[in-house]
Amino acid sequence: MNPHELLQQVAARLRALAKDAVDGLVRSLPELGEDPSAAGTVLAGRLLAVHDKLPPGNSLVELVRETLGDLDAASPVRLHGWRRAPGAPLGVALVLADPAGAAGGRAVLGVTPDGPVFDVVVTPGAALNLPQTVHGPWSAEATVTAAQGWDAAFGPGLPPAPPGGSAAIRLRRTGKLTAGMTDGPGISVDGIALAVTSEPGTPAAVELELQGFTAAVLPAALARLLGIGGASPMSGPPAPVVLRADRAEGLRFAGTGGLNVPLPLRLNAPAVSSRGAALELTSDGGEPRLAVSVSASAGLPGLPLSVHLERAGIELPVTFAPANRPGLDPSRLRELFPDGIGTELKVPPISGGGLVRRTPDQGYGGLISIDLGVLRVQAVALFRPPDGKAPTSFLALLTAQFPTPGIQLGLGFALDAVGGLVGLNRRADVTALQQLVGDGNADHVLFPDRAVERAQEIIGSLGAAFPVAAGRILVGPMIRLNWGGRMVSLSGALILELPAPARALLLGRLLVGLPDPAVPLIRLQASVLGRVEPAVPLVELLVSLSGSWIVGLAVRGELYLLVRGGPQPEFVLSAGGFHPRYTRPARVPALNRLQVDLAPGQGWGLRMEAYFAVTSNAVMFGGQVQLDATIAGCGVTGWLGLDALFVFDPVFAFSVHVRAGVAVRAFGRRLAGIALDFTLEGPAPWHAFGTGSISVLFWDVELDFDVRWGSPPAVPPKRGREPIEALTPELAQSKAWAAERPAAERTALVFTREANEKLSQGTLVHPDATLRVSQRVVPLGVPISRIERLPVPVQTWTIKEITLGATQPAAGLPSLSERFVPGEFFDLTEDAQLAEPAFVSRASGLRARADDGIVLGAGHRVDDGYETGYEPPLPEPGREFSFWPGLFRLESIFGISAAERLERWRVPEAAIKVRPASLSVAATDSLRPLVDDVTLVDATADAWEAMSGQLGHPQEELRIVESWEVGR
């Protein structure tokens, strides 16, 4: 649920309530003619005569009566009939008029039940003011101005209309309002205020303020039993709660911009303490609800067990029913089931805890951590039941950590922990894993520390990194090693995602802490994510130094490697990112610069960053040094930077950008400074441009320069050869042609083994084969201006027709594509050279079938059944068979014995018996019989050994077959 969806739900219910209210008013009010005072204005023909007073109606009508009165002759707001257009259904309108008369202007809010449609009409030049009017606990005031007039319609299917004037309407109700149980739980306010505002250029907005909001989350008796001062112990005076709704950002709390706002509610008792409270907007089955939730911990003194609850509380529905006043319905108050339930146990030497919580995808997540003294066991699980769109999914992360120093392996290494990950109907989200690695949070998956305290973020990270995916399985072992008493720790997990297309992911974390890992002066952390996808094929590696420091100085940066084959080959090696003007290849993440912050504090800072990258067609490097030596806005700042880019494909070009400067500042303002920004590009021609500036107090001098020199070579560039010269030998090669056997045969034609071999080798073509022709010399169907990187006149090459038996136009045949280098065939600008991929797919040929004039009809089913006859015919059985019910009654008779019942169902013996075939020894190549009958040979032994004494032929030339198979 988001603010926009919640606003749509509330708006739909308000529209339904308004439609019901107008329908009731139209039925109960007489139909009147046009208001004569509207003649000659924008209201002519639309505004009907005024009604005497507001009749009884639904809850919305009665709320208007409480707020503005009966709308009689003494009221500044009157009720009129309304017809928004000729022939439109009859509606009603609230009209605010100038006390001096209709000539002073009017503001009309008309409502037509068909939709409903709301019309806002203000006569030109109107400046209307409704002074504060009081009706019981309610007060109302309004101001409306529209110099040019205002005429807008709002309703389902109508486009948004911008405000044509300014309007401000404010309603206020004083007095305490409560919802819930008398002694708690429940909520109460000291008053409410509603404001509707609209200004030209800004969308209309509605604000509802709950003044003096308090909440009781416990019954009063239970609160006294626990020693809590009241059921609603708000710390400090109640704070106002403001809800805001507009088309741009939806319905939300004004203080936070979201669907919840914190409350200053505290529960502090010997057994219970709160950890936060919030007021929330939720929805259940399309019905908006207001909830008060509390996260709390509870435990009994002297016992080692404590319980934690997250988001437990109460919620009330917001109703917009015709029979009940709009607002909260206290009769339907219900408890808010906790999102999370946790426990903590401390019984030395055993301690631990666990938690179960609801996840945003309507599933459940659980975590348990137990320290047994000799072993710490942790388990994290995610479970999501089926919902009609996705099957049941499950993910489990299990780890076992050994006490210090671990299991010794030799040479200072020790096994610190083992574990594994298993997922059913889950997949690995590479983008989410890259985010975890980039943020230095790989430990959310690899042996998380303080798991119970960080349960929410660990469960959330696992759910994002391994989302639901039907049919996918995850399995991965995990291990953690340490060296030198945990000065160096290496964690790793190899995660396999199955079935095909299978891929393997390597998630690792290297942590170095010197001299003491508990309180390190040097902390170097390298989080690693590797990916291998054989089906592409693809190898990818991401290393992040996030979370590292040297004696308090932050060290950051990322390294990346990508090797990808297949239809989109790519090579990328980067340390610290890419040149600012270089467009990253597809699916390559943005990388942080290699960076060191030399910031001892006290106003002094020095930051150094650098990068280096090699891709399929470019090399780039650069860096920057920034100095900030200021105290209280006074001091010196300076910078020096370099960005260099060398592109080798499609043509060689380079760009070097140098920038430097220094400035003296006083109290945040620059007193003097000098700066240079210079770029050199080339070669042939060379291009140098940039800006230099000098500033002293109020005197600034800037010098811009843009110089080009050099000229194209005196000899015109060599022109490329005609494409036909390259196409002819290319198409003459056998690799440009291929024949594909049909997926289904048109006839029952059977090929010999030799024919199948020739079909596979391409020396023989199937009569129904599909012919493929493709080349890599020229892209087809697009204008080219280069060939082999050399210029040629602009031309377009296509295949016009193909002759296989009969001539066929190429326009209706399926095309084939190959990958071409853009720079070899097209003129590219410098920016295009940087942005274009190294290879692009273009048409290269087509696929065609021989036209032999044979037209096959549509396939249809045939009856291939058969009947078996016997000569002579079998004798007819001498007894009659009856249906099963009759036999069942016969078998049920007590007097028939079991033997008789068995005999009744015995099948008669067949008149013909099939004799088992005899076996013979035959030559393998010709099936020539060598020994006629070897049936009596012991077949349980090796048949060849049994006959070895009778034949002199080698074993590989013989085979034993049934006698009817041998050649005669």
N, C-alpha and C positions, 0 to 999 in steps of 0.2 A: 504494500500500500504506500502510495506517495501522495504529496499534497494535491496534485492535480486530480488524481483519481478520487480522493476524498471530496474535493470540491464538486466534482461531477455527481457523486452520489447525493450530497446535500442539496445541490441545485435541482436534481431530478425530483427529489421528494418535496422541495418547496414549490416547484412548478405544479406537481400533482395536487398539492394542498390549495394553491391559488386557483387552479382550474375548478376544483370542487367548490371553493368559496364563490367564484363568479357564477358558476352554473346555478347554485342555490339562490344567489341574489337576482339573477335574471328571471328565474321562475317565480320569485315572490314579488318582484317589482313590476308595476305597469309599464308598458312600452309607451314612451313619450316621443313627441316630435322634436325637431331641431331646436337648439337654443338660439333664440333670435339675436342674442348679444354676440354670438360668434360670427355673424355675417360679416363678410369683408375681411376676415382674418384666416390664418392657416387652419383654424379650427372649423371653418364653415363646412357643413355637411357631415362632420365627424362627431362634434360635441352635441349631445342631445340635452334636453331640458333637465333641470335639477330635480332631485327627489327630496321629499320632505325631511326624511331622516333615515338613518341606517337601520334596516330591518334585522331581525335575528338571523343568525347564520352559523356556520361551522366555527371551529376553534380559531381560525385566522381572522374571521369577521369579528368575533368577540374580543380578540386581542386588539384589533383596531379600535373597537369601542372603548376598551379600557384606556387606550393611549390617547385618543383624540375626542372621545365623547360620542354622542349620537349623530354628529355631522348635521345638526339641524341649522335653522336660520341664524342662530347666534354663534355658530362655529366658523372660524376663518377658513376651514377646509370643508368643502361640500362634496356630496355624492351626485354624479351625473350619469346619464346613460351615455354609451359610447359605441360608435360604429366606425371602425378604422378605415373602411373603404366601402363604396357602394356595393351592396349585395353581401357584405361580410356579416358574420354572425353578430348578434347584439352582445355588448359587453357593458362594463361599468368603468367609471373614471373618478379618481380623486383630483379635485381642482383646488389649487391655491390661487386666490385672486387678490389683486391690490385693494386695500380697504377703500380707496377712492373710487373704485368701480372697474368694470371690465376694460375700460380704455387704458388703465394703468398697466395692463399686462396680466397674463395668466400663465401658470405652470400646471400641466396636466400629466397625470400618470394613468393611461388607459390600459385596461386588461381585457383581451378577447379570449374566451374560453377555448377556441379552436387552436390548440398548440401547447399551452397558451402563448399568446403574443403580447408583449409589453411595449407600449408606445410612450415615449417621453417627448412632449411637445411644449415648448416655451415660445411665446410670441416674441417677435423681434423688439429689442429695446427694453425688455422687462427687467426690473430689479426688485424682486419680491423678498419680503422678510416676514417670517412668522415668529413673533416674539414668544418668549417662553410661556407656555400654557401648562397648567397643572390640572390633572384629573386624578384625584386620589394619590396613590404612591407614584404615579407616572407624571413625567414632564416631557414636553416636546418643544423643539425650536428648529427653524430652517431658514436658509437663505438661498435664493436662486437668481442668477443673472445670466442673460444671453443677449449681448449687444446685436448680433446678427440673426438671432433666433436659433432654435434648437428643435430638430425633428428627427428622431431616431427610433428604430424598432429593434427589439431583442426577442429572440425566441428560437426554438429548434429549427435548424436549417437556414437561418438567416446569418449573413456575414457580420462580423463585429463592426459596430458603428462607433466612430470616434466621438468623444464628447463635443457638443457644440456650444457649451457654456460651462459655468461653474455652479456647483450645487453642494450644499452641506446640510445634512439632516441629522439631528441628534435626539435620541430618546434616552431617558434615564428613569430607572426605577430604584427607589430607596426602600429600605426595610430588609430584614433578614429573610433569606430564602434557604430552605434546607431540602435535601434529597437523601433518602436512606432511612436507616433505623433511628429511632428517637435517641437511644443511648449508644449509637454507633453499631456498626460502621456506617459512614455516610459522609457527605460533604455539605458545606454551607457557604454562603456569600452574604456580605452586608449590603450589596446592591449590584446592579448591572447597568451598563451604559452601552448603547448601540449608536454607531456613527457611520453614515454613508457619505462619502465624499467623491467628487468628480471635478477634474480640471482639464482644460484643453491640453492635448499633448500627452496626458497620462491616463492610464486605464482607471475606471471606477474601482473603488476599494470599499470594503466593509470591515469595520473593526468592532469586536464585541469584547468589552472589558468586564471581568469578574472581579469586583472590588471586595477586598477583605476576605479572600478565599482561605478557607480552612478545611482540613480533612481529618476524619477519624477512621483509622484503619483497624482498630480493635474495639470490641464491645467494652463499655465502661467497666463492667464487673471484672473482665479479664485484665484490663489495664490496671485496676486497683490491686488485683491479685499479684501481678508482676511488679508492683511498686512503681508504676509509671504515672507521672502527674497528669492524669487526663488521657482520654483516648486520642487526642490530637495535640501532642506536645510540639507546636511550631516554635522554632527558635526565633525570637524577635517578632515584630509586628507582622501580620499577614501581608504578603506582597500582592499587588495587583497582577492579575493574569489577563493577557490580551491575546485574542485570536484575530487574525487578519486574513481576509480572502480577497483575491483579485485574479484576473485572468492570466497574468504573467507568471505568478509563482504559486497559485493554488491556495488551499486552505492550510494554515499553519499557525504556530505560535509566533507572535511578533518578536519576542525576546531572543529566540534561538533560530528561527527560520525553518524549524523542523516540526515533527509531529509530537514532540515531548518538550517539557520545560521542567527544570529541577525545582523541587519544593524544599523550603527550609524546615523539614520535618525531621525530628530526632527522637529516637527511642533509646534511652539510656537507663538500664536497670541492672541489678546484679546478674540476671540471667539472660537478658536480651539487650542487644545494641544494634542500631541501624547503621547501614553503610551507604545510604543514599535513598532519596525518594524522588518521584517524578509524577507529573500530571501528563497524561498521554491521550492522544486522539487515535482511535482504532476503528476497525470495521469488522462486522461479523455478518456474513450473508447479505452484504449490501446495506446493512443498517449501521449508521455511525454510532460510536460509543465513546464515552468519556471515562477514563480509567485513572485510578490512583495506585501506583505501585511502589513498593518498598523492598529494598534489599537489606536483609538483616541476618544476624548471627545469634544463635541461642544455645545455651548450655546450662547444666545444673552445677552449682558449686560443689567441688570435691570429686566430680566425675571426670574421667579423661576424654569424654566424648562431647563434641559440639556439632551443631547443625547450621548450615548456611542456606538461606533462601534468596533467590534472585527474582525480582519483579513479581512478588506476591502482593495481592491487594484486592481491590474491589473495582467493578466497572458498572456503569449505568448507561442504558440505551438513550439516545437522543431521538425522540419521537416527533413526527409531523403528521399525526393522525387527525382526521376531521373532528372526532369526538373529544379529543384531549388537547389541552393547551400545548403549543409547541414548546419543547424543552425536555428536561430529563424526566424519565419515568421511574420514580422510586419504587414502585411495586415490582419492578423487574430487576432489582439489584442482584448481582451475583458475584461470587468470589472470582478472583483472577488467579488461575492456576499458575504456580511459579514457572518461570522459564528455566530455572535451574535449581537443583537441590544438591547440596554438597554436605559431606561429613568430614570430620577430622578426629583422629584417634591418637592419643599419646599414652602408651603404656610401656615405659622403658623395659627392655631395649627396642621395643617395637613401636613404630610411629608411622603415620600415613594419613591419607585422606582420599576422597573421591568426589566426583561431581557428575550429575546428569542434567543436561539442559536441552531446551528446544532450539533447533537451528532455523535460520530464516527460510529454508526450503521446506518447512513443515516436517522435518525429520527430527532425529534425536542424536545428541552427541554425549559421550560419556568419557570420563577420565578417572583413573585410579592410580595412586602411587603409594607403595608400602615399603618401608625400610625395615628389614628384618635383622639388621645389625651385620650379618654376613653377606647380605645381598639386598639391593634395592630393585624392586620390580615396578615397572610402569606400563600401563596399558591405556590406549586411547582408541575409541571406537566411534564410528558414525554409522547410523542406520536410518534409512528412509523407506517407508512402506510404499507399495505401489499406489499410483494415483490415476491410472487410466492412460497417462502419457508416458510413464516410465516404469519399468519393473522395480521390484525390490532391490535395493542396493545396500552394500555393506562395505565398510573399510575399517581395518584394524591395524594398529601400530603397537607392537610389543617390544619392550626393551628390558634388559637385565644388566645392572651396573654392579661391578665388583668393588669392594672397599679398597682404599688406598693401600698399597701401590699397584693393585691389580695382580693378574696372573703373569708371572715373569716368563718372558720368552727368550731372553738372552740378549747380549750386546746393549743392555740398557732399555730394551723395548719391553712393554708389558701390555697384555690384553686388558683393556679397561671396561668394555661393555660389548654386548652382542644384542641383536634384535632382528626384527623383520617387519615387513609390511605386506598385507594381503588385502585385495579389494575385489569385490564382485559387482559387476555392472558399474564400474568406475573407470575413468581414464585419467591420464596425466595431462594437465593444462600447462604447456610449456611457458606461455606468457606469464601465468601466475607464479610458476617456479622461478622464472627469471626475475620477477619482482621481489620474491623472497630473498634470492641470492643478492640482488642489487642493494637491498635494504640491510643486508647483513643478518638476516633472520633465518638462515638455513637450519638453525638449531630448533626451529618449530617442528621440523620433521626428524632431524637427527638428534636423538637423545636429549629432549628438552629438559632444561634445569628449572627448578621451582615450578613444576608442572601444575600443581594445584592452584597456586597463586596466579598463574598465567593461563588458566584453563580456557578462558573465553577466547583469547587471541590464538592459542594453539589449535583449538577446535575450529575456529574460523579460518585459520590458514590452511589446515588440512582439507576442509570443505572446498575452499577456493582452488587449491592446487590439484585436487583429485575429484572433479565434479562427476555427477551421474552421467553414465553413457551406457546404453543398453548393449549387451553382448560383449563388453570389454572386461578383461581380467587383469589385475595388477598383482605382481608378486615380486618381492625384493628382499634379500638379506641385508643386514646392516652390521657394521663392526666399528669399534673405536679402539685405537691404539694410542699409547703415550710413551714418551721417552724422557729420561732424565728427571724422574719424579714429577711427571706431568708438566714440565716446562714446555714440552711440545706435545700437542694432542692432535690426532688425525682421525676424523670420523668420515665414514663413507657408506653409501647405500647404492646398490645396483638394482634398479627397478626395471622389470620387464613388463611390457604391455602386450597382451595377447588377446585373441589370435591374430591371424594375418589381417592387415599389414602389421607385422610385429615391429616393435622398436624398443630400444634399450636406453635408459637414462641413468647417468651417473651423478649422484648428488653427494658433494663432499664439503668438508670444512677443516681447514688447517689453522690451528691456534697456537701461537708462540707467546709465552709470557715470561719475561726476564726481569730481574733475577729470580723472583718468587711469583709463581702463577697466581697466588692468592692476592698479592698486592704488587702488580707488575709495574715497572717503570717503562718497559717496552712491551707493547701488546700489538702483535701483528696477526690479523685474522684474514684469511683468504677463503671465501665461499666459492664453490665450484659447481657448475651445472654442465654436464656433458650429454649429448644426445647422438644416437646412432640409429639411422633408419635405412636398412638395407634395400628396401623397396624403391627408394628415390633414385640413387643412393645419396645419403647425407651424413656428414659428421660435423657437429657443432660443439663449441666449448666456450663457456662464459666464466670468467674469474672476476670476483669483486673484492676489493680491499676495504669495504665499508666496515666501520667499527674498529679501525686500527689507529694507534697513536704511538708516538715516540716521545717519552718524557712530557706527556701532556700536549704534544703538538699533533694535530689530526693528520692522518694519512688516508687519502681516498683515491679511488680510480678503478677502472674496469679494463679487462683484456678480453678479446673476443677472437675466435677462429671459426670460419665457416668454409667447408669444402662440400660443394653440392654438384652432383652430376645430373644425368637425365636430360629432359628437354629444356631445362633452364639452368645450365651449368654456371657456377659462381665460385669465386675464391675471394675470401676476405680475411685479412689479418690486421687487427687493430689493437693498439694500446693507448687508451685514453680518448677514443672517438675519431672523428673525421674532420676534414676541412669544412669551414662554415658554408662554403658554396657548393660542396659536393653532396649530391643526392644519394642517400643510403640505398643499397639494393633492397628489394622487397623482403619483408619479414626479418630484417636485421635490426635489432633494437638500438635505441639511442644509448650512447655510452657516456659515462662521466669521465672527465679529464683526470689524468694522473696528477694528483694535487698534494701539496704539503703546505700546511699552515704554520708559519713560524710566528706565533703570536704570544709573546711572553706576557701580554696584558699591559695595563697602565697606559693605554692609548697607543701602543706600538703594535704594528702588525705587518707581516711580510708573507705574501702568498705566492707560491710558484706552482705553475701547472704546465703540462706538456702533453703532446699526443704524437703518435706515429701510426700510419696505416698503409697497407698494401692491398690493392684489389686487382681484379682481372685486367683493368685498363689504366690504373693510376697509382701513383705514389704520393703521399702527402705527409707533412710533419709541421709542427709548430709548437708554440708555447707562449707563456706570458708571465711576467713578474709584476706584482702590485705591491707598492709600499704605502703604508698609512701610518704616519708618525704625528698624531694629533692628540692634544689634551684640551678638553672643553672647547672643541671646535677650532683650536689654533694649532698650526703646525704645517707639515709638508706632506703632500701626496705625490706619488709618481708611478709611472707605468711604462713597461717596455714589452712589446709583443711582436710575434712573427707568425705568419701563416704562409706555407708554401705548398703548391699543388702542381704536380707534373702528370699530364695525361698523355698516354702513348697510343691510345686507340679511340676514335678512328684515325686522327692525325695527331702528331706531336704538338703539344702546347704546354705552356707553364704560366703560373701566376704566383708572384711573391708579394705579400702585403706586410709592410713594416709600420708599426705605430709606436710612438714614444711621447712622453710628456712629463712635466713636473709643474706643480702649482703650490703656491704659498697661500694658506688660508688663515683667516682671523675671525673667530666667532661665527664660523659656519659660512663665511663669504670669502670668495677668492680675491686676494690682493694682487697677485702677479702670477704669471704662468707662461709657459712656452710648450707648444705641442706640434707634432708632425705626424701626418698620416700619408703614407706613400705606397703606391702599387705599381709594379712593373710586370708587364705581360709581353709575351712574344713567342716565337720569333716571326719575322717576315710577315707583316711589319711589327716593329717594336712599339709599345704603347706605355707611356709613363704618365700617371696622373695622381693627384693627391691634394692635400691642404696643409698649409703651415700657418700657425697663429702665434702671436705674441700679445700678452695682456699685462698691463700695469695700471692698477687702480681702475679709473674710468676710461682708460685709453686702450682700445682693442684694434689690432691690425691682423687681417687675414689675407693670405695669398693662396689662391687656387691656381693650379697649373694642370695642363693637359697637353702632352707633347707626343707626337707620333713621328717616327722616322723609319727609314728603310723603305724599300719598294720591292715589288715582286721581281723575280729574276728577269734579266734582260731577255733571255730566250723564253718564249712562251712555254708554259708547262707541257710536258708530254701528254698527248691525248691518248686515251685508252683505245684499245682495239674494238672492233665491232663485236657486239655480244654473240653474233652468229658464229664467229670464229672460235669462241670458247664453247658454245652450245653443241656444235657439231661433233667434236670428239667426245664430249661428255655423254651425249645420247647414244654414241656408238658403243659405249662400254656396256657389258652385260649387267653390271650392277645397277644401271638405271632402269632396267626392266625386270619385272617379277610377275609370276603367275600364281594366283591364289586358288587353291582347290575349293570347289563349292562346299558349303556347309552341309547340303543335302543333295543326293544324287537324283537326277531326273529319271534315270532308268535303273534297271537292276544290273547294270554293268559291273563286272567283277574284274579287278586287275590282278595280274600275276605278280609274284614277288619281284621279278626283274622290272616290271612296269612301275611298280611302286617306288623302286629305287631310283629309276630315271625321273619320275615325277618329283621326288624329293631333291634330286640334283638339278632340276630345271632343264634337263635335256629333252624332256617330253612334257607336253602341255596337255592337261585335261581338256576334253572338248567343251566342258561347261565352265572352264576356269575364268576368273576375273583378272584382267591384265592391269598391272600397275606400272606407271611410268612417272619417274620423279628425278629431278636434277638439283644441283646445288650451285649452279653458275649464276642464274638470274632469278630474282623474285618475280613471280608472274602477277599480272593484274594491277600493278602499281607503277607510276612513273619513276624512272631511275635517271640520274644525272651523272653517275659514275659507274665504272666497271673496273674491278680490281683496284679501287681507290683512285683511279685516274679519270679525269673528266671526259664525258661523252655528251652528245646532244641528248636532250630530254626525250625519252622514248618509253613506250610501254609494250611489254611482251606478253602474249597470251597464246594458249593452244586453241586454234580455230575449230578443228575437226579431227576425227580419228577414224581410220578405216580398218575394221575387223570383219571381213565378210562383206558388210555394207558400210557406207559412210555414215557416221553419226556426228551430229553437232556437239561440240564440247560444252555448250552452255548448260545442258541438262545433266551433265555427269558430275558425280561427287569429286571434289578436289582433294589433293594431298598437300601437306605443308612440310616445310623444313625450316631450320633455324639459320638466319642470315645475320651478318654483322652490319648494322645500319651504316657505319662510316664507309663501307666498301661500295655502297650504291646510292647514297643520298648526300646532298650538301647540308651539313649541320652547322648551326651557330655554336659559339663557344658554350653558351648556357645549355644548348641541346646536347652537346658532347658530354657535359657533366651529368645531365639528367637522364639521358637515354640509357636503357640497359645494354649490356654487352651484346646480347643476341635478341632478336625478335622473330616471331613466327610469321612466315609469309607463304603464299601459295607457291608450290613447286611442281605440281603435276596433277594427274587425275587417275581415276580408276574406271575401267570400262569392261564390258563383256561383249563377246562376239555375237553379232546379229546373224544367225543362221537361218532365219525365216521360220523357225519352229516355234509355235505358240502353244504353251502348255495350259491346259484348263485348270480350274480351281480344284484343289485337292478335296477328296470326299472319302467317306468311310465305305469299306466293302466288307461283305460277309465272307470271311475266310474259314468258316466252320466246315466240318465234314461229318459224315456218318460212317459207322462201322457195321458191316454186314457179315454174316457167317454162312458158309456153305458146308454141309446142309444147315438149315435153320435150327436153332436151339429148341428143344421140346418145351412146350408151355408148362408152367408149374401146375400141379394138380390141386392146388388150394387157392381159395380166394382171400384177398387181403381187404380188411375194412379200415376205416379211418381211425386215427389214434384215440378219439374219445371212446369208441366202441371197445377197442382193445383194452383201454384203461379200465373200463367197467368189468371186462372179463378177468383181467389180472387182479382185480380187487376182490374177486370171490374167494372166500376163505377156503373152499374145498379144493382149489387147484394147488398142487404142490409146487415147490420151488423148481424141481426138475422139469415139471410140465411147462412152467412159465419160461424156463430157459430154452426148452426145445421149440416152443412156439416162435421164438425170435431167432432161431438158428438160420444162418444163410445157407441155402443149398450149395453143394459143391459145383464148381464150374465144369461145363462140358468140355472145355478146351484148356489145356495147361501149356505154358510156354517153357520149353526146355532151355536151360542156360547155354549160352554160346560156348563153344570150345575155343581154346587158345592155340595160336600157331606162332612160330618164329619166322619173321620175314626180314628181308633186306630193307634198310632204312630208306634208301633213295628211291627204290622202285616197288616196294612191298611184294617182291618175289618170294614165294614160300620156300623156306629151307627145311623146316620140320612141321608136319601137318598138325599134329595134335600133341600138345604138351599139357593138357588139362590135368593129368594125374601128377604132374610135378608139384612138389611141396612149395606152394606160393608164399608160404611164410618165410622161407629162406630167399636168398637172392636168386632171381630166376636165371641170371647168367651163369652163376656158379653151378646151378642144377643142370644146365645144358652144356657146360664147357667141355664135357667129354665127348659130345656128339658132333660139335662143329669146330672148325678151325678158323673161323672168321674173327677179326678183332671185335671187341665189345661195342665200340662206338658205331659200327656199321649195322647193328642188329636192333630189332625192337620186337616186343611181344604184343600181338594184336589179337582181336577176336577173329575167328577163322573166316567169317564172311567178308572181312576187309581186305584179304590178300588178293593179289592179282592172279588170275587164272589164264 
